Amino acid sequence: MTDYVFKPHERPTLPGSPANPDHPTSRRLLYFLIGCLIGITGGLGNALVTVNLNFAQGTLDLYTNESAWLTGAYFMTNVTANLLLVKYRQQFGLQPFIRYSLVAYAATTLMHLFVHDFWTSVAVRAMSGIAASGLSTLTILYFFQSLPAAKRLAGVMIGICIPQLATPFARILSPHLLEWGDWHNLYWLELGLALATLAAVMSQPLPPSEREKVFEPADFLTFGLLAPGLWLLIAVLSEGRIEWWTDQPWIGWALAASIALIAAAVIVEHNRANPLINTRWLGSREIVRLMVVAASVRILLSEQAFGSVGLLNVLGLINDQMVTLNWIIVLASIAGLATAVLTFRPNDVAPPITVAVILIVIGAFMDADATNLTRPSSFYVSQALIGFASLLFLAQAMVIGIARTLLAGGRNFVSFVVLFGLSQSVGGLLGSTLLGTFQVMREKFHSHELVQRIVATDPLVAARLRASGGAIAGVVGDPTLRSAQGAALLSQQVSREANILAFNDVFLLVGVLAILMALWGFVIRWSIWRRGEASPVVLLQQQMQAQAQAQKGQ
């Protein structure tokens, strides 16, 4: 416990969270701007790596499966760090948590500038995941301070959504940074943002927090079981599609070990008096339903991260040609967040989620007629709809989860933070993996179908072979070699067309799954209406009002 004596209405919502004093408007604005800076800084580091993996392969001399470990290592530590970081903040205080998180983030970013081999790059990305996990929490805390008490749920919405803008921003910034230099220019930008964030936080710190002793020895047993289990699961999801699921024995062994470790951790937690993760609460109908919806929509949103970008890459386009598209996605996403905040209705929080799913349906079906003439402009409307839907959904889902968590008691906060982070991080990774696997399978199917129709005696095929050979006649004089090169060019064209057809199948799959998701959402809403359940946000507001009246009475 700190020496600071809080007034009743200023007391932190939970230990480890800042107090809630009344701030002047100028200070609230400063908290808001710093929150934006922290959110973009925390998300941009991994986004810069993810959208430029091809440059990482060239700079670090990596194979495709090796480069995938860079993002895999980040997710491994980022997903599991909150298992202990939330309790660290509660027991040792908010300010040490902030300082160590920011210093660690700046240090790991600086290390990137001096790393040139595979394993040290993986280690640095893993350290970056831990640091970024702290920044995601810090973003929400700063937005929480930037708004008056009546609108603090909007601060939660904004805080969880701002880091999601990092990926399109990374695609916008990367071409210019790479034009000015090499791969390290990306890290110079990240380092600059990290140092700017450190300076901003030190100049305008959060209010003090309360502390209490929360760590127990069994917490570390749970972490020792659950963290390796999740690491193995993420490794399988990261590498399975690349090395292929049935070709590498280690994938099966890793998946089996992952299931065993996670199951052991759940058993340990289920039998604890004060669990780190409250399995009984997480197993309740409302929480299971919320997390399944959150993970399912996150999988559907992979249409944007994997589908449209993957198709454009197949067509030979890179980030340089997608700058305008990504600006549109950023603006549409901000519009989705603004809509979520401005139209927020505590008594009925489900409709925006249904609207988001319907927008995904429309966007996916709009993308499903791609050809080899498709260009980024073909995706402007569809990807704007999906970008709008992504933050509209995420903001509402986070508020519902926070409300149910606080209603059940602050002791469940660690459980919610860990599970919601899993639903979003692992859900996104699972979405890209599943859609990627489906795309590879459909590409093989379409390749087989197209090749079956290519017969050298067909006049159209013969004409195409001659045209392909004629295209290189100026540089290849040998007729035999020219004919072989013409056949190779035709094979490349067939492969490209098969990939395009496969991506169209991916878009159709996402659209069908989104329709099923929307229908399920209507069933859930009807069931809630029939039982007469009140909105968790309304219940939370009533609980907070009752507590405030009780404090005034004292």
BELKACOR-V636210 format. One record per pair of residues at least 12 apart in sequence whose C-alpha atoms are under 7 Angstrom apart, sorted by sequence separation. I is the first residue (numbers start at 1). J is the second residue. If there is no record, write none. Layout:
i-><I | I>
j-><J | J>
This chain:
i-><112 | 143 | 144 | 367 | 143 | 469 | 53 | 469 | 140 | 236 | 367 | 108 | 140 | 143 | 366 | 469 | 469 | 236 | 468 | 108 | 140 | 236 | 363 | 108 | 139 | 140 | 363 | 50 | 465 | 468 | 232 | 233 | 363 | 465 | 468 | 105 | 232 | 363 | 233 | 360 | 465 | 105 | 232 | 359 | 360 | 104 | 105 | 359 | 229 | 230 | 102 | 229 | 360 | 101 | 229 | 359 | 229 | 101 | 229 | 356 | 101 | 356 | 226 | 225 | 226 | 356 | 225 | 356 | 225 | 226 | 225 | 352 | 353 | 352 | 222 | 353 | 222 | 349 | 447 | 447 | 73 | 77 | 81 | 74 | 78 | 82 | 325 | 447 | 70 | 73 | 74 | 77 | 78 | 81 | 328 | 332 | 336 | 340 | 446 | 69 | 73 | 77 | 335 | 336 | 339 | 74 | 75 | 78 | 322 | 329 | 333 | 337 | 70 | 74 | 78 | 325 | 329 | 332 | 333 | 336 | 337 | 340 | 443 | 60 | 328 | 332 | 336 | 340 | 443 | 60 | 219 | 315 | 333 | 60 | 329 | 333 | 337 | 443 | 442 | 439 | 439 | 439 | 113 | 435 | 16 | 16 | 113 | 15 | 112 | 16 | 17 | 16 | 109 | 304 | 109 | 110 | 109 | 106 | 106 | 105 | 106 | 301 | 42 | 42 | 42 | 102 | 38 | 39 | 39 | 38 | 294 | 35 | 35 | 35 | 32 | 31 | 32 | 31 | 31 | 32 | 31 | 94 | 93 | 28 | 29 | 93 | 28 | 93 | 28 | 47 | 92 | 43 | 47 | 51 | 91 | 42 | 43 | 90 | 91 | 40 | 44 | 48 | 90 | 91 | 39 | 40 | 43 | 44 | 47 | 91 | 39 | 59 | 20 | 36 | 40 | 44 | 298 | 302 | 306 | 87 | 55 | 87 | 295 | 299 | 291 | 294 | 295 | 298 | 299 | 302 | 371 | 298 | 302 | 370 | 299 | 300 | 291 | 295 | 299 | 404 | 403 | 407 | 278 | 370 | 403 | 369 | 368 | 400 | 277 | 278 | 400 | 403 | 48 | 276 | 277 | 276 | 368 | 83 | 367 | 368 | 365 | 364 | 365 | 175 | 364 | 45 | 175 | 364 | 365 | 80 | 364 | 171 | 361 | 172 | 41 | 171 | 41 | 361 | 76 | 172 | 360 | 361 | 76 | 171 | 357 | 76 | 168 | 38 | 37 | 358 | 168 | 357 | 72 | 168 | 72 | 354 | 165 | 34 | 72 | 354 | 68 | 68 | 65 | 65 | 65 | 314 | 154 | 348 | 18 | 19 | 347 | 18 | 19 | 311 | 346 | 18 | 19 | 347 | 18 | 346 | 347 | 17 | 237 | 241 | 311 | 346 | 16 | 237 | 15 | 16 | 15 | 16 | 241 | 15 | 237 | 241 | 307 | 12 | 15 | 303 | 2 | 1 | 2 | 1 | 300 | 1 | 300 | 161 | 161 | 161 | 160 | 157 | 157 | 157 | 156 | 153 | 86 | 83 | 83 | 82 | 79 | 79 | 79 | 14 | 8>
j-><124 | 155 | 156 | 379 | 156 | 482 | 67 | 483 | 155 | 251 | 382 | 124 | 156 | 159 | 382 | 485 | 486 | 254 | 486 | 127 | 159 | 255 | 382 | 128 | 159 | 160 | 383 | 71 | 486 | 489 | 254 | 255 | 385 | 487 | 490 | 128 | 255 | 386 | 258 | 385 | 490 | 131 | 258 | 385 | 386 | 131 | 132 | 386 | 257 | 258 | 131 | 258 | 389 | 131 | 259 | 389 | 261 | 134 | 262 | 389 | 135 | 390 | 261 | 261 | 262 | 392 | 262 | 393 | 264 | 265 | 265 | 392 | 393 | 393 | 265 | 396 | 268 | 396 | 494 | 495 | 122 | 126 | 130 | 125 | 129 | 133 | 376 | 498 | 122 | 125 | 126 | 129 | 130 | 133 | 380 | 384 | 388 | 392 | 498 | 122 | 126 | 130 | 388 | 389 | 392 | 128 | 129 | 132 | 376 | 383 | 387 | 391 | 125 | 129 | 133 | 380 | 384 | 387 | 388 | 391 | 392 | 395 | 498 | 116 | 384 | 388 | 392 | 396 | 499 | 117 | 276 | 372 | 390 | 118 | 387 | 391 | 395 | 502 | 502 | 502 | 503 | 506 | 184 | 506 | 89 | 90 | 187 | 90 | 187 | 93 | 94 | 94 | 187 | 383 | 190 | 191 | 191 | 191 | 194 | 194 | 195 | 390 | 132 | 135 | 136 | 198 | 135 | 136 | 139 | 139 | 397 | 139 | 142 | 143 | 142 | 142 | 143 | 143 | 145 | 146 | 146 | 209 | 209 | 145 | 146 | 210 | 146 | 211 | 147 | 166 | 211 | 163 | 167 | 171 | 211 | 163 | 164 | 211 | 212 | 162 | 166 | 170 | 212 | 213 | 162 | 163 | 166 | 167 | 170 | 214 | 163 | 183 | 145 | 162 | 166 | 170 | 424 | 428 | 432 | 214 | 183 | 215 | 423 | 427 | 420 | 423 | 424 | 427 | 428 | 431 | 500 | 428 | 432 | 500 | 430 | 431 | 423 | 427 | 431 | 536 | 536 | 540 | 412 | 504 | 537 | 504 | 504 | 536 | 414 | 415 | 537 | 540 | 186 | 414 | 415 | 415 | 507 | 223 | 507 | 508 | 507 | 507 | 508 | 319 | 508 | 190 | 320 | 510 | 511 | 227 | 511 | 319 | 511 | 323 | 193 | 323 | 194 | 514 | 230 | 326 | 514 | 515 | 231 | 326 | 514 | 234 | 326 | 197 | 197 | 518 | 329 | 518 | 234 | 330 | 235 | 518 | 330 | 200 | 238 | 521 | 238 | 239 | 239 | 242 | 243 | 496 | 341 | 535 | 206 | 207 | 535 | 207 | 208 | 500 | 535 | 208 | 209 | 537 | 209 | 537 | 538 | 209 | 429 | 433 | 503 | 538 | 209 | 430 | 209 | 210 | 210 | 211 | 436 | 211 | 433 | 437 | 503 | 209 | 212 | 510 | 210 | 210 | 211 | 211 | 510 | 212 | 514 | 391 | 394 | 395 | 395 | 395 | 398 | 399 | 399 | 399 | 414 | 414 | 418 | 418 | 421 | 422 | 425 | 410 | 551>
